[in-house]
Each structure stands twice: as C-alpha cells, then as structure tokens.
Amino acid sequence: MQIMKRIWLLFSQAVTVLVAAWFVVATLQPGWLKRAASTQTVSLTQTKDDGNTGAAPGGSFRHAAQQAAPAVVSINVQQKARGKSRKADPWFRFFEEPEDDAPSGGMGSGVIVSPEGYILTNHHVIEGAEAIEVSLNDGRSALAKVIGTDPETDLALLKIDLTQLPVIVLGRVEALQVGDAVLAIGNPFGVGQTVTSGIVSALGRKQLGINTFENFIQTDAAINPGNSGGALVDANGALMGINTAIYSRSGGNMGIGFAVPVSTATQIMDSLIKEGKVTRGWIGVEPRPLNAELAESFGIAKDKNSGELPKGVLINGVLQNSPAAKAGVQPGDLILKVAGQGVTDVPEMLSRVAALQPGEAAVIVLQRNGKTMEVRVTPGTRPVRR
C-alpha cells in the first residue's frame, strides 16, 4: 500500500512539474510551441505524400480535375468557308475562323456525357464542318457523327464509336450558388488540355444577345478561344455547364465567361437523341420589354396603388395568320402569363412559349385597355434558326 502511495505521489509531482513548465514556456516563449506544432504537421504531410496516399494540399482542386478531365475531349474540325465574321461584335465567340474562301480547320472542346459515346459541345464549334475528329486524353481519336444541333442555345451533340469511354458526372445546377468554386476544362488555343479555376460570378444571366434562349452561368475562371464546348465543373468534378462565350474586347480572357447550364444541355441532348432536332412552341408575335415611352404610346397606365408599370411583356407586332393572330392577340397587348406562369421580360416569355407543345391549346393571360382577359392559343412549331 505504501508503495502505491509513493508511485502516485511521484506521478502527481511529475505532472505538476510538466504543467508548470508548459505554462512558463507558453507565457514567455509561445513561438517555441508554434514551431514544434508546425514541424509536426509538415512531417505528417510529408509522410502522407511520400506514401502516395493521394492527400491533396489545402485549397487544391486536384481531385475535381482528375475526376472530370478524362471526359473532356479536343475537337478538330475541317470546315467550309465561313460567312460574315463576328469579330466586330463585342461578344467574342471562342471559335473564329480565317476570313477566306478556302476550307479551314479549327479546334474546340467537348464533354463525353454517356458510355454510348455522346459528346456535348457548341453549335458554333462544329458549324459548317465537313469532318470532325475527336481526340481523347488517353491518346485515342475517332471521327464524330453529328446527331443534331440547336443554334438557339448554341449546343450540339456528337457521337463517337469507341468503347470504355470516360464519362463525366452530371451535376445539379440548382445546388450551385454565387461564390462557389468552379473549374473550366478545355483546349485553349490548341495548346492541350488546360484546367483553370474561379468562382461562380452570377447565375441566370440573360438578355446578353448571345443566344435566343439564355440562362447563363457567369464565371471568372480563365476561358479562352478553344475552350468553347468544354466543361465547367464544381469542386467535386461534376458537370455544371458547357462553356460557350466570353466577353472580350481583344479576344482574350477578361474574367467574364458564360456557360450553358447542364440542366439546359441535357434537355437539348434528350431532344436531339429522340428526334434529331429540338421542337419548340411558337405563336408569332414580336415582343418588347415595357418601358415608360412604349407604355404611353400604347396607352398602358401605371398601377394606381403602386404607381408602377404592370409586370409583363408588350406585344409590338403580330404576324398575319400566326397562332397569336388567330387567337385574337393584338399589338399593344401586354402578356402577363403563359400557361399559368407569369412573365416579366422578353427572354422569360420566349422560354414559356417555347415550352408549349405545338398543336395543344394553351391559355395566355393579357391586359388590353386596362382590362385583364384570357385567350386560348394553339401554338405552332418554332421555325429553326439557321
């Protein structure tokens, strides 16, 4: 019993001395403790790296890049002579060709989205192509077949006949928020696959004049000519969008890039696989955003309570014998709802009408001469833009 008491006494004294020593060092020389902790952390990190465990340093997007990069391909295009250049336009497309009459070649990017060999890219990448060659990261290449294109969203679907293809994971763009980290993967300037990082700068960008139907993800990840059709992925390597356009005065990256959301891209892909084209509703009107000047011209009054103009889209013109004309829609009408869904701007109205099934009547709520009324419109098929 006496021996146990002595051992416990010695243990207690030793702990007391150690705690006292730690307190003195922490008070007088705290740097010693920080250096010791730092040395231990570095040692552990080196041990992990030397052991090839795949541990990535803090802030690294290594795993996201490794996950997504194999499914991003280079697209080499042999093209016919192209029409009027878009270089004078401040919206510079990734993919521009020399202005001559001879066939020309160019490069872009694409994303493998299914084991069957389907590849999403941009319409303007393969526009006017005579031959399309797809090159994978593993060194394989194949000629691609065009399944279909949709110029109004600037998307295209290709297919290659190869086996054991790397397929990208499709993400949920609904979960994406401003400030989230993203990577742009593609083949800029033909130098080879490149990964750049940035954040989501904005969501739902529209009325930019790039495409007819717009709902872009904006990012500051460095994107340059040749990245067009490549992947915009999140920090887990899941596909969030197809890189489509940049805002630039010189043709180089200025930190403002735009990608078509994966939700839109997959809808277009499904339509192209099933029908070889995208079918949209059409009613034959010329819509314009409502402003004070137009409101005065068409006699549209402000709301008596709020003093603001009503929310809606002004119909500036109606095509003769169009579905809208047959339903009684008139110039000066203000479209408030399409098939039960409100519209506040022109892009939103175009999207609502495009979602209508051709041949199936839909109710459009409009305002005319200060009164709200309903008309039943049987939409036709939207003409394909060439």
C-alpha positions as CSV (number, residue, x, y, z in Angstrom):
1,M,0.0,0.0,0.0
2,Q,2.8,2.4,0.9
3,I,4.5,1.6,-2.5
4,M,1.3,2.6,-4.4
5,K,1.1,5.8,-2.5
6,R,4.7,6.7,-3.3
7,I,4.2,5.9,-7.0
8,W,1.0,8.1,-7.1
9,L,2.9,10.9,-5.3
10,L,5.7,10.8,-7.8
11,F,3.3,10.7,-10.7
12,S,1.4,13.7,-9.4
13,Q,4.6,15.7,-8.8
14,A,5.8,14.9,-12.3
15,V,2.5,16.0,-13.9
16,T,2.6,19.2,-11.8
17,V,6.2,20.0,-12.9
18,L,5.4,19.4,-16.6
19,V,2.2,21.6,-16.5
20,A,4.2,24.3,-14.7
21,A,7.0,24.1,-17.4
22,W,4.4,24.2,-20.2
23,F,2.8,27.3,-18.6
24,V,6.1,29.1,-18.3
25,V,7.1,28.3,-21.9
26,A,3.6,29.3,-23.2
27,T,3.8,32.6,-21.3
28,L,7.4,33.5,-22.0
29,Q,8.2,31.8,-25.4
30,P,5.0,30.8,-27.2
31,G,6.9,30.7,-30.5
32,W,8.6,27.5,-29.4
33,L,5.3,25.7,-29.2
34,K,4.1,27.0,-32.6
35,R,7.3,25.9,-34.3
36,A,7.0,22.4,-32.8
37,A,3.4,22.1,-34.0
38,S,4.3,23.3,-37.4
39,T,7.2,20.9,-37.7
40,Q,5.0,18.0,-36.7
41,T,2.3,19.0,-39.2
42,V,4.9,19.2,-42.1
43,S,6.3,15.9,-41.1
44,L,2.9,14.3,-41.2
45,T,2.1,15.8,-44.6
46,Q,5.4,14.7,-46.0
47,T,4.7,11.2,-44.7
48,K,1.3,11.1,-46.4
49,D,2.7,12.4,-49.7
50,D,5.7,10.1,-49.6
51,G,3.3,7.2,-49.0
52,N,1.3,8.1,-52.2
53,T,-2.0,8.2,-50.4
54,G,-3.3,10.9,-52.7
55,A,-3.8,13.5,-50.0
56,A,-4.1,17.0,-51.6
57,P,-2.8,20.2,-50.0
58,G,-5.4,22.6,-48.7
59,G,-7.2,24.6,-51.4
60,S,-6.3,22.1,-54.1
61,F,-8.8,21.1,-56.8
62,R,-6.7,18.1,-57.8
63,H,-9.4,15.5,-57.2
64,A,-12.0,17.5,-59.1
65,A,-9.7,17.9,-62.1
66,Q,-8.8,14.2,-62.0
67,Q,-12.4,13.3,-61.9
68,A,-13.6,15.4,-64.8
69,A,-10.6,15.9,-67.1
70,P,-10.6,12.5,-68.8
71,A,-14.1,13.1,-70.1
72,V,-13.2,16.4,-71.7
73,V,-12.1,16.0,-75.3
74,S,-10.5,18.1,-78.0
75,I,-12.4,18.6,-81.2
76,N,-10.6,19.2,-84.5
77,V,-12.8,20.5,-87.3
78,Q,-12.3,20.6,-91.1
79,Q,-14.7,23.4,-92.2
80,K,-16.0,25.0,-95.3
81,A,-15.5,28.8,-95.8
82,R,-17.5,30.7,-93.1
83,G,-19.7,33.7,-93.6
84,K,-19.6,37.1,-92.0
85,S,-17.1,37.4,-89.2
86,R,-18.3,38.2,-85.6
87,K,-15.1,39.8,-84.6
88,A,-16.6,43.3,-84.9
89,D,-19.1,42.3,-82.2
90,P,-18.1,42.9,-78.6
91,W,-19.3,39.5,-77.8
92,F,-16.4,37.4,-79.0
93,R,-17.2,33.7,-79.5
94,F,-14.4,31.2,-78.6
95,F,-14.2,29.8,-82.1
96,E,-13.3,32.1,-85.0
97,E,-12.1,31.1,-88.4
98,P,-10.0,32.9,-91.0
99,E,-12.0,35.0,-93.5
100,D,-11.2,33.4,-96.8
101,D,-12.9,31.1,-99.3
102,A,-10.8,28.0,-98.7
103,P,-11.8,25.3,-96.3
104,S,-10.3,25.9,-92.9
105,G,-9.6,23.9,-89.7
106,G,-10.0,24.8,-86.1
107,M,-10.2,23.4,-82.6
108,G,-12.7,23.4,-79.8
109,S,-13.6,21.2,-76.9
110,G,-16.4,18.8,-75.9
111,V,-17.6,16.7,-73.0
112,I,-18.4,12.9,-73.0
113,V,-21.7,12.6,-71.3
114,S,-22.6,8.9,-71.8
115,P,-20.9,5.5,-72.2
116,E,-22.6,5.2,-75.7
117,G,-20.2,8.0,-76.9
118,Y,-22.4,11.1,-76.9
119,I,-20.5,14.3,-76.7
120,L,-21.9,17.8,-75.9
121,T,-20.2,20.8,-77.5
122,N,-21.2,24.1,-79.0
123,H,-23.0,24.6,-82.3
124,H,-20.5,27.3,-83.4
125,V,-17.6,24.9,-82.8
126,I,-18.9,22.4,-85.5
127,E,-20.9,24.8,-87.7
128,G,-20.2,24.1,-91.3
129,A,-18.0,21.2,-90.6
130,E,-17.0,18.7,-93.3
131,A,-15.2,16.4,-90.9
132,I,-15.0,16.3,-87.1
133,E,-12.2,14.4,-85.3
134,V,-12.4,13.9,-81.5
135,S,-9.2,13.3,-79.5
136,L,-9.3,11.8,-76.0
137,N,-6.8,12.3,-73.2
138,D,-5.8,8.6,-73.4
139,G,-4.4,9.2,-76.9
140,R,-7.4,7.6,-78.8
141,S,-9.2,9.5,-81.5
142,A,-12.2,9.0,-83.7
143,L,-14.3,10.6,-86.3
144,A,-17.6,12.0,-84.9
145,K,-21.1,12.0,-86.3
146,V,-23.3,15.0,-85.7
147,I,-26.5,13.8,-84.0
148,G,-28.1,17.3,-84.1
149,T,-27.5,20.9,-83.3
150,D,-29.6,23.7,-81.6
151,P,-28.3,27.1,-82.8
152,E,-30.7,28.9,-80.4
153,T,-28.9,27.6,-77.4
154,D,-25.6,27.2,-79.3
155,L,-25.4,23.5,-78.4
156,A,-24.6,20.4,-80.5
157,L,-24.5,16.7,-79.9
158,L,-21.9,14.4,-81.4
159,K,-21.3,10.7,-81.2
160,I,-18.2,8.6,-81.5
161,D,-17.9,4.8,-81.7
162,L,-15.3,3.9,-79.1
163,T,-15.6,1.6,-76.0
164,Q,-14.6,2.1,-72.4
165,L,-15.1,5.8,-72.5
166,P,-14.6,8.1,-69.5
167,V,-17.9,9.7,-68.7
168,I,-18.4,12.9,-66.7
169,V,-20.7,13.0,-63.7
170,L,-23.7,15.3,-64.3
171,G,-24.2,17.8,-61.5
172,R,-27.3,19.6,-60.2
173,V,-27.1,23.2,-61.2
174,E,-29.9,24.0,-58.8
175,A,-27.4,23.5,-56.0
176,L,-24.9,25.9,-57.5
177,Q,-24.6,29.3,-55.8
178,V,-22.7,32.6,-56.4
179,G,-19.3,32.3,-54.9
180,D,-18.9,28.5,-55.4
181,A,-15.6,27.3,-56.8
182,V,-15.7,26.1,-60.4
183,L,-13.1,24.8,-62.9
184,A,-13.1,25.4,-66.6
185,I,-11.6,22.5,-68.6
186,G,-10.8,22.6,-72.3
187,N,-8.2,23.0,-75.0
188,P,-7.5,26.8,-75.3
189,F,-5.5,27.9,-78.3
190,G,-4.9,24.3,-79.2
191,V,-2.1,24.0,-76.6
192,G,-3.6,20.9,-75.0
193,Q,-6.0,20.3,-72.1
194,T,-5.9,23.0,-69.5
195,V,-7.7,23.5,-66.2
196,T,-8.4,26.9,-64.8
197,S,-10.2,27.8,-61.6
198,G,-12.5,30.6,-60.4
199,I,-15.9,31.1,-58.8
200,V,-19.5,31.4,-60.0
201,S,-19.8,35.2,-60.6
202,A,-23.6,35.2,-61.3
203,L,-26.5,32.9,-62.2
204,G,-29.3,33.2,-64.6
205,R,-27.6,35.8,-66.9
206,K,-29.9,36.7,-69.9
207,Q,-30.6,39.5,-72.3
208,L,-27.0,39.4,-73.4
209,G,-27.7,39.0,-77.1
210,I,-25.6,35.9,-77.4
211,N,-28.3,33.2,-78.0
212,T,-32.1,33.3,-78.4
213,F,-32.6,31.3,-75.2
214,E,-30.3,32.4,-72.5
215,N,-29.8,31.4,-68.8
216,F,-26.1,31.5,-68.4
217,I,-23.8,30.7,-65.5
218,Q,-21.2,33.5,-65.4
219,T,-17.7,32.7,-64.1
220,D,-14.3,34.4,-63.8
221,A,-12.4,31.2,-64.4
222,A,-9.9,31.9,-67.2
223,I,-11.6,30.9,-70.5
224,N,-10.0,31.5,-73.9
225,P,-10.6,30.6,-77.6
226,G,-10.6,26.8,-77.9
227,N,-12.3,26.2,-74.5
228,S,-15.6,26.5,-76.3
229,G,-17.7,23.4,-75.7
230,G,-15.6,22.4,-72.8
231,A,-16.7,21.6,-69.2
232,L,-17.5,23.9,-66.3
233,V,-17.4,21.7,-63.2
234,D,-17.8,22.1,-59.5
235,A,-15.3,21.4,-56.7
236,N,-16.3,17.7,-56.9
237,G,-15.7,17.4,-60.6
238,A,-19.4,17.3,-61.5
239,L,-20.5,18.9,-64.8
240,M,-22.3,22.2,-64.2
241,G,-22.2,23.8,-67.7
242,I,-20.9,23.9,-71.2
243,N,-18.5,26.8,-71.7
244,T,-20.0,28.9,-74.6
245,A,-18.9,32.5,-74.7
246,I,-16.7,35.2,-73.2
247,Y,-17.0,39.0,-73.1
248,S,-13.8,40.4,-74.5
249,R,-12.6,43.4,-76.5
250,S,-9.4,41.7,-77.6
251,G,-10.4,38.1,-77.9
252,G,-8.6,37.1,-74.7
253,N,-9.9,36.3,-71.3
254,M,-11.2,39.3,-69.3
255,G,-12.7,37.3,-66.4
256,I,-16.2,37.2,-67.8
257,G,-17.2,33.9,-69.2
258,F,-20.6,32.2,-69.8
259,A,-21.7,28.6,-69.7
260,V,-24.9,26.9,-70.6
261,P,-26.3,25.2,-67.5
262,V,-26.2,21.4,-67.5
263,S,-29.9,21.2,-67.0
264,T,-30.5,23.0,-70.3
265,A,-27.8,21.0,-72.0
266,T,-29.3,17.6,-71.0
267,Q,-32.8,18.7,-72.1
268,I,-31.4,19.6,-75.6
269,M,-29.4,16.4,-75.7
270,D,-32.5,14.3,-74.9
271,S,-34.5,16.0,-77.7
272,L,-31.6,15.6,-80.2
273,I,-31.3,11.9,-79.4
274,K,-35.0,11.2,-79.7
275,E,-35.9,13.4,-82.7
276,G,-32.6,14.7,-84.1
277,K,-33.9,18.3,-83.5
278,V,-35.4,20.5,-80.8
279,T,-39.1,21.2,-81.1
280,R,-40.4,24.4,-79.6
281,G,-43.7,26.2,-79.4
282,W,-44.3,29.4,-81.4
283,I,-47.2,31.9,-81.6
284,G,-45.9,34.5,-84.0
285,V,-45.5,37.8,-82.0
286,E,-42.9,40.5,-81.7
287,P,-42.3,41.0,-78.0
288,R,-40.7,44.0,-76.5
289,P,-39.9,45.0,-72.9
290,L,-42.3,47.5,-71.5
291,N,-40.9,51.0,-70.7
292,A,-42.5,54.4,-69.9
293,E,-42.2,55.6,-73.5
294,L,-43.9,52.5,-75.0
295,A,-46.5,52.4,-72.2
296,E,-47.5,56.0,-73.2
297,S,-47.6,55.1,-76.9
298,F,-49.9,52.1,-76.3
299,G,-52.0,53.7,-73.6
300,I,-50.8,51.4,-70.8
301,A,-51.5,53.0,-67.4
302,K,-49.5,52.7,-64.2
303,D,-50.9,50.8,-61.3
304,K,-53.0,53.2,-59.1
305,N,-51.7,51.7,-55.9
306,S,-48.0,51.3,-56.6
307,G,-47.6,53.9,-59.2
308,E,-45.5,51.4,-61.3
309,L,-46.0,49.9,-64.7
310,P,-47.6,46.5,-64.7
311,K,-45.3,43.4,-65.0
312,G,-45.5,41.9,-68.4
313,V,-44.2,41.9,-72.0
314,L,-45.5,44.2,-74.6
315,I,-46.6,42.8,-78.0
316,N,-45.2,45.2,-80.5
317,G,-46.5,43.2,-83.6
318,V,-48.4,40.1,-84.5
319,L,-47.6,38.1,-87.7
320,Q,-50.5,37.7,-90.1
321,N,-52.2,34.3,-89.9
322,S,-50.0,33.3,-87.0
323,P,-51.4,31.3,-84.0
324,A,-51.5,34.5,-81.9
325,A,-53.4,36.4,-84.7
326,K,-55.9,33.6,-85.0
327,A,-56.5,33.7,-81.2
328,G,-57.1,37.4,-81.3
329,V,-53.9,38.8,-79.8
330,Q,-53.3,42.4,-80.9
331,P,-50.4,44.8,-81.0
332,G,-50.4,46.8,-77.7
333,D,-51.5,43.8,-75.7
334,L,-49.5,43.2,-72.5
335,I,-48.8,39.5,-71.9
336,L,-49.0,38.7,-68.2
337,K,-49.0,34.9,-68.1
338,V,-48.3,32.0,-70.5
339,A,-49.9,28.6,-69.5
340,G,-50.3,29.8,-65.9
341,Q,-46.8,31.1,-65.5
342,G,-46.0,34.8,-65.1
343,V,-43.7,36.6,-67.5
344,T,-41.7,39.7,-66.6
345,D,-39.3,40.1,-69.5
346,V,-38.8,39.0,-73.1
347,P,-36.4,36.1,-72.6
348,E,-38.8,34.6,-70.0
349,M,-41.8,34.9,-72.3
350,L,-39.9,33.3,-75.2
351,S,-38.9,30.4,-72.9
352,R,-42.5,30.0,-71.7
353,V,-43.8,29.9,-75.2
354,A,-41.1,27.6,-76.4
355,A,-42.0,25.1,-73.7
356,L,-45.6,24.9,-75.1
357,Q,-46.4,21.7,-77.1
358,P,-47.2,22.6,-80.7
359,G,-50.8,21.8,-81.5
360,E,-52.0,21.8,-77.9
361,A,-54.0,24.9,-76.9
362,A,-52.7,27.0,-74.0
363,V,-54.2,29.9,-72.1
364,I,-52.5,33.3,-72.3
365,V,-53.4,36.0,-69.9
366,L,-53.1,39.5,-71.2
367,Q,-54.0,43.1,-70.5
368,R,-55.8,45.2,-73.0
369,N,-57.1,48.7,-72.5
370,G,-56.5,48.3,-68.7
371,K,-58.6,45.1,-68.5
372,T,-57.3,41.6,-67.9
373,M,-58.5,38.9,-70.3
374,E,-57.7,35.3,-71.4
375,V,-57.2,33.9,-74.9
376,R,-56.6,30.4,-76.0
377,V,-53.7,30.0,-78.4
378,T,-52.8,26.8,-80.3
379,P,-49.1,27.2,-80.8
380,G,-47.3,26.1,-83.9
381,T,-43.7,24.8,-84.3
382,R,-41.0,27.4,-83.9
383,P,-39.1,27.8,-87.2
384,V,-35.5,26.5,-86.9
385,R,-32.9,29.3,-87.0
386,R,-30.1,28.7,-89.4
